[in-house]
Structures are given as structure tokens and as C-alpha cells.
Amino acid sequence: MPVVSLLANATLARKAVQEQHLSRADFKSLFETLFEKQIPEVIAEKLEQAEKVRDRAIHGREPSEARMRAAVVDLLDYARDYNAFVHSLAHFQPFGSLQGFHGGRAKGLDNSTTRLLLLGVGFTLA
């Protein structure tokens, strides 16, 4: 099934994303549901390396400055490569241009259509 170009209601979609418990495995599963492809290992590995540094810091084991710098580089590489991969599948870049925010809005779907869209791809809504 090809990815259909739809623009969900931003408020409802943001609320669904913010309230969804999404583990790392759930993210990969949701990605596969949406795009019918797995994130290539070479891209996923960049995020996984940065996650290791993040986990270390969160659990009180201070990562070295060098590891933190490497994690930042991995995250920037991940964002660039993930953007390119998603763009090749769906013609949009989830992280935008990676040059900061700029305006310009398209008209979003109404709430009921957005609800159906979010439910259809696996989000649970209250």
C-alpha cells in the first residue's frame, strides 16, 4: 500500500503523539506500519549509539565528554539520514531542513478524519 499524502489535524495529532506510550521497539513497529519498510540498520545504528550515551547519563553513570560529543554527531547524522530515507518513501522530511523553523502551513484534516488516521496507524486515543 503506497503512502498517501495526508495532513492530519495538527492539534489532535500532536496530542495523540504526546500521550502515546512509545518504546523504542514500538517506534520501529509504528514506522513499519506507516511506511511498510524497516529503518535501515545503518541509520538505526546511529541512533542506538546515541541512546547508549543517553541511557548512561540518565542512570547516573556520567559519560565522558568525548562520548557525549560522539553522541551529538551520531544524532545529527541520524537526523540527516532518517530525513533522506523518509523523504525517499513519503516525500517529506520529519526533521525538516535541519536549519531551524520557518513558517508556511498547509490546511490540516478535520478532527474526525485525523482521529481515524491516527487510529488506523496504531495510536490509542483517549
C-alpha atoms as one frame of an Amber mdcrd trajectory, in Angstrom:
protein
   0.000   0.000   0.000   1.609   3.306  -1.028   1.881   6.095   1.488  -0.921
   8.580   0.904  -0.134  12.239   1.260  -2.421  13.420   4.080  -2.052  16.224
   6.538  -3.612  15.384   9.890  -5.143  17.968  12.185  -2.014  19.206  13.959
  -3.585  19.683  17.393  -5.148  16.225  17.521  -2.085  14.505  16.051   0.269
  16.284  18.499  -1.956  15.273  21.424  -2.016  11.625  20.253   1.764  11.545
  19.865   2.381  13.211  23.246   0.028  10.850  25.077   1.135   7.645  23.338
   3.481   5.430  25.336   6.076   4.708  22.699   9.019   2.480  23.446  11.966
   2.195  21.094  10.564  -1.091  19.740   7.089   0.456  19.382   8.581   3.298
  17.317  10.143   0.802  14.912   6.867  -1.111  14.681   4.859   2.060  14.046
   7.373   3.120  11.391   6.934  -0.236   9.628   3.145   0.130   9.824   3.274
   3.595   8.290   5.887   3.009   5.587   5.902  -0.776   5.056   9.696  -0.703
   5.388  12.159  -1.090   8.219  14.548   1.686   9.120  17.847   0.574   7.549
  20.290  -0.810  10.107  22.982   1.696   9.103  20.602   4.532  10.093  19.180
   2.833  13.195  22.695   2.105  14.489  23.487   5.835  14.681  20.509   6.410
  16.949  21.296   3.318  19.035  24.832   4.558  19.730  23.490   7.912  20.925
  20.847   6.134  23.022  23.581   4.241  24.874  25.166   7.532  25.920  21.766
   8.957  26.887  20.922   5.860  28.933  24.259   6.027  30.691  23.656   9.672
  31.673  20.042   9.068  32.758  21.112   6.219  35.038  23.748   8.308  36.779
  26.861   6.960  35.056  28.411  10.111  33.665  29.534   9.571  30.052  32.823
  11.121  29.017  32.902  14.408  27.112  34.202  12.504  24.070  31.287  10.048
  24.184  28.787  12.910  24.530  30.322  14.727  21.546  30.211  11.494  19.526
  26.538  11.063  20.504  25.705  14.565  19.241  27.415  13.793  15.928  25.574
  10.450  15.726  22.245  12.207  16.345  22.895  14.814  13.672  23.926  12.085
  11.209  20.818  10.092  12.179  18.522  13.081  11.629  20.064  13.785   8.195
  19.935  10.143   7.064  16.485   9.468   8.569  15.167  12.585   6.806  16.560
  11.361   3.491  15.147   7.847   3.967  11.655   9.058   4.892  11.788  11.559
   2.029  12.570   8.716  -0.388   9.470   6.879   0.871   6.956   9.645   1.528
   8.350  12.891   0.094   8.631  14.769   3.380  11.379  15.279   5.946  10.296
  14.608   9.544  13.084  16.791  10.945  12.559  19.483   8.325  15.557  21.148
   6.733  17.613  20.841   9.952  18.162  24.585   9.664  15.558  25.793  12.139
  11.866  26.593  11.887  10.315  28.543   9.063   6.652  29.350   8.511   4.197
  28.196   5.911   1.258  25.994   6.809  -0.902  23.690   4.791  -4.565  23.162
   5.655  -4.985  20.226   8.044  -7.594  17.474   8.102 -10.619  17.881  10.340
 -10.651  16.221  13.793 -12.761  13.182  12.884 -10.609  12.312   9.850  -7.426
  12.846  11.868  -8.786  10.548  14.592  -9.407   7.793  12.023  -5.946   8.309
  10.529  -4.230   8.060  13.938  -6.249   5.001  14.984  -5.529   3.359  11.646
  -1.782   3.553  12.086  -1.843   2.224  15.632  -2.222   5.115  18.082  -4.580
   4.722  21.030  -6.734   7.745  21.683  -8.488   8.704  24.913
